[in-house]
Every structure is written in structure tokens, then in C-alpha cells.
């Protein structure tokens, strides 16, 4: 029986629906394949955006270096703590790659980051709630040291990662801090952290020190793993340029140590110090107190001034050397002529010598200068003429900026309105100068009449290309006096140190001659009047050494030190000057006065020879011989054959047998390491400098495996010990200036309607006291 066909409308409609959907889907696929876009957006671009990653390649900030390439400031490796809070980072539950326990993670990190636990919990939970992939912990989570990073890794906290970062490091701590300044990381609008100079050279040269970050682009899967065979595009970072200074790290350290010692002992309100090469104008050292540590900013006060160039002061008696130089140049100086010391009257104003106007009777001009007599300057001004003095003051650069390569330099104020202004100018009262102006002016006296402009930047150089974008050269700032005048001034200044009447006897050095001038300048108080009291002054010294051919020029200023009853204000100044100058000249290998020519010997190859015969031969040449063992054959030596050694030097011979422990006193670190290498014994060297003591006495038996501890001392530390020992038993009057600063100013000093400057300038024995 034939079945009747029935049309299935339901099936037909279902077929049409699916056929239509299939057609639309096919058309969509064909369209996407043909155009490569969806809703106007390129699929390739969306895929790249999703799986392409970009990593910033951080540029290193340029280094700040001393004249010998020693690092003063540089970027150092640190780490940033990051916590991954997105669960998608974990592929296997057995190996979690995100934070699985917020409370435990916060508890552990709290100890390392010094941050409250509840704050860390809040940061982690906030990242989870906002569906972030990872979170950071602000300042507390940055600048993590390598050691701390390793300790934190040992905690094995899931999801806690460490990202390499850079931090500005000042390895010398409080080292010319107001000159160098500091740099800190700042967050930019795009969220990147950039190091910016905030003070000193770091801020002045921020643009050249700052490098340009690079980047690396690459593709990853959804979990962040690098895709195989994916290409990476690298734009390299460009590091910042290095700024090399004229500062000498060793001299600066001598200065910092001496100033810290005086700071601790006398607690002065302020100290300023500058070291310069008078032949070139290069600043070799510059410091001040109070100071701060640029790594932590500890000690940084409201005073951000580099006081050597930005602070104006009354110079005091160091100004007398320029009055003297002017008179000699004009032929008006007669050292053997007599004058009546004590007081001097100009019109209606009277000035007096610093011993309360008593003076020393009728004395020569030379003795008057040695005693730092203000009255001698007054009579010398009569001979020279006020107009001539002011002409020389201008020629020496006072009242004008030196042009040093640092910003915000002050020019000082030279008073020249009234006759009394010129008189007080002759001995350093009333008018103001800067310490760096004093350095520049004194360079003419030290450098045979040629005045050198001071500078601190030696060169700016790109470390990658070697391109030098700035190179400084010595620049003459004038010739205010002749070479013959300069030499004569140095001889007179040297007599203030050597003469029985000299006010600078406490500034004498052990091995070098000194030429210089002490000062006791008055300090304005908050009420506009000069401070009064035994220690309410700026005590200073401006000096050079060796006097006959100066290699170093130093200015030291110590304001309002807390002095014991038996000391004068020059004592703390002298402690800084003598320490820095003596050690500095020795460090520079400057020949001491009356030094004999040192004999030298060239070493031969002594390998295989009898040690006794070699020792006899070398001893005859004035050398000290140390053998490492008892055997007779020489197996090795130090120094090597062909090297030259000075008389009194040590030669180490390697011989077999039991080692006899020598006396290491005064051995250098190099000699100690050579002995260790040749003998095979273990030495533990503590400190820097030269050997001062050892844990086992010479000749002692050496226990195998137990090191011999050798304590080293720097020349500065050794010299301080010598100074301490040498000062014991010396009467105070032999180490201090003989003059006494009066306790109170004359009664008419506070006359109404006159400025503090005019009052004190016209009648004030206080630096009328200038010493």
C-alpha cells in the first residue's frame, strides 16, 4: 500500500533557521578573514594588545666622581617588592603563583617593610577587589637591598616577586654634602618613578645626569610566559653623563674627619672650610657644619645653602694680608719703621688693638703685623692712601662674584661711603665677602701674583660614547700684584707662625712651612647688633703651605665654638688646619722642608740563591729583609726583579720551613698581602692605612687555620694620635694666640641711630681684635 507523503512544516522551518544561521556564520567568517577586522577594530592589533608586553629598560643616572675617578654618587642595584593577586597567574594548585593567604603574607612582609600589618592587608585586598593583576607597597616596598631581598625570598611567600630597580647611593656618607646635594625618586604622571636631583650638583646638573629609559617589547601567552619563536624589539637605554669634579676624595675625607672631630669637641654654631690648588684654582675640598647624610637626609636642616659661596661674612684679619700686599706693591711698606700701638683716631672715631686698646708700646710695622695689630693697618693705610686700598680691593676681586661654576654665588658688600669704611676695610671689618672670594684673592699671593678663578667641575663625559661635553681649564682672574710682592707677603705671613710675637704659632706644621693669617671676626645677632662674649666670633685662618712654594690653600672658619676656659678661638681652627694640611701634603708626596734625597735600589732576581747572602747584600743597600721560612734557598720574592725600592723599604723572600711572624708595624696593605701570599699564613686585615698593631707578637708560633689580625690606621688617625700625645703637658699659652678678645664692646658702640656695622667698625676692639 502506497503511503501518502505529508509535508513537515516544523522540520522545514527548523531547517531554514539553521541554514540561515549557518549562512550568516559562514559569511561572517569569510568577511573577517577577508578584512581582518571586527567592528572596525583590527584583530591583529587586539591580539597584540592582549599578548604583547613591554618592559622598561631603566637608564642609569650618571655618576659624580672625584678628580681621580673615585665614586662620590652613583646608582646602585635595589629591588622593588610586587605581590601578584590575580588567580589566573597560577596554573597548578600545587605551585601557586599568586597570593593565596593575604593575612599570612601581610604578617611576614610587615617585619621586612616596617609597615603595619593592617595596611598591607588593605593594599592586597584592594588589588583583589579591583581585579588587578599585581599590587605594590609604595615607598616601603622600594629600595630593598640585595641582602634583604634574599632574606625575604627565604620566606617562600606565593605571589611575592622582586623587580630590579636603581637607587642613588652616596658611598662616602656625609661628604661635601651641601656641594654634592642629593637626588630622590619621584612618581611621574604616567606612574613611572624617575630620579630627580633635589639639591646641590645633583640638582644643578640634573639634566646631564639623567639618562633616557629604553624598552623591550615581546609577546607572551595569557599567563605571561614568553611565546616560543617570538621576536623582541629592544630600544636600549641611554645612561646619563658622568660629572667629574676637581675634588680629591682623600683630601675631602681628611677635611670631613677633622671637622667632625672639632664639631664633637666644641659644638660650634657653624663651620666652613675650602681647600684649593692655588696654581690652578681647582677646589680640592669643600665642607661645612652642620651637615647631613645624603643617603638618609639625616641632619638636613632648613639651611640648604652652600655657605662657601652663598654666605657672606666679615672676613676679619685675613683681610690684612691684602692690605699688606697693596702697600708692598705701592712701595709703602717699611717693616722696620716704628709706630705707636694701642689706639688710633680718625676724625671722631677711635679704633683700638685687640688687647683692649693697650697695645704693645712703640713697635715696628713687622711686629705689628705679626701681632695682628689693627692700629698698624691704620697707619699703613695713611701711607698707602684710602683710594689706593680700594683700588686693590677691587683688583683682588672683592665685591664681585668669582664666577665659580656653581649657582647662587653671593658677591658680598664693600663699604666705601665714609672714611671709617676704608679704615675698617683695611683690617676686615664692616664689609662682607664670601669664603670662595678669600680663596681666589689669596691665590694671587700663593701663585706669584697671578689670581686664579676657582672651579669645581673638571669635566662632563658620556660614559658610553666617551664624548666630553664640558671640560674646564685653569683660568686667570687677574694679576693684582707682582711675583716679588707675592713672595714678600708669603715671607711675612710665615713669620706670623714662626715669630715669638706671631699670632699664628699654633698653626705650625711638623714637616712643612706655613704662611697665613688668623682672624676673629664679629658676628651680627638677631637684633642687628654684634654679638658679645668670649666665644661669639667667627674664628678663622687663611693659609698656604709650603710657604716657599704653596701647593695647598685652605680657608677654615669656626663660628661660636664652646671654648674651655684655657683655650682661645684659634685652637679649634688650628686643629682642623694642621691636620688637613700636614696629611694632605704628605698624601700629595710634597717634599718636606730640609728633606734629604732618598736613595733607591733596583732589585735583581734572587730565585735559587742563598737567602743569607741575599739578605746581606740587600741590607748593605739600606733595605729591610724578611724571610718567610728557615730554609736557605730563595723560592720567590717581593717586590719582583727589576722593580725599584726606596732606601728603608722591605723586601720579602720566600723560603721553605716554619714561618717566623715578623713585626708588621707601619707595613702597607700591599706588603701584608704580599707576605700572606708568599708565606701562606692567613692575615685578617682590619681598617685602612698602615699596620698599627697585630694580634700575635713578633716571633710567636702561628696556629694553622687561625688568622693573624692586623689593625690598620689611616695617616689621619695616626696623626690625631700623635697630636693628642704631643699636646699633653704643653701650656695653653703655647698653643693658642696670645691676644685676649675683650668681653664687652665700648659703651658708645650702641649709640642710637647707627647701624651695627658702623658702631662696631668705628670703635670695636672685638675684631679691632682681628687676630
ZIBEL-V77237 format. One record per helix or strand. SS is the DSSP state (hx for helix, st for strand). FROM is the first residue (numbers start at 1). TO is the last residue. If there is no record, write none. Layout:
BEGIN
SS_FROM_TO, SS_FROM_TO
END
This chain:
BEGIN
hx_9_35, st_37_38, st_41_42, hx_43_51, st_52_57, st_64_65, st_71_84, hx_87_89, hx_93_95, hx_102_113, hx_117_129, st_134_136, hx_138_141, st_144_144, hx_146_153, st_160_169, hx_177_180, st_182_187, st_193_199, hx_200_204, hx_206_209, st_212_212, st_214_220, st_226_226, st_233_235, st_238_238, st_242_245, hx_249_266, st_270_276, st_282_289, st_293_293, st_298_298, hx_307_310, st_313_313, hx_316_329, st_338_340, st_343_346, st_349_352, st_362_364, hx_365_370, hx_374_384, hx_386_395, hx_419_426, st_433_433, hx_435_446, st_451_452, st_455_455, st_457_461, st_468_471, st_476_478, hx_483_498, hx_505_507, st_514_522, st_524_524, st_530_530, st_537_545, st_552_559, hx_570_587, st_600_602, st_610_610, hx_611_620, st_624_627, st_633_633, st_636_638, st_644_646, st_650_654, st_668_668, hx_669_679, st_683_686, st_690_694, st_708_713, hx_715_727, hx_732_735, hx_747_750, hx_756_763
END
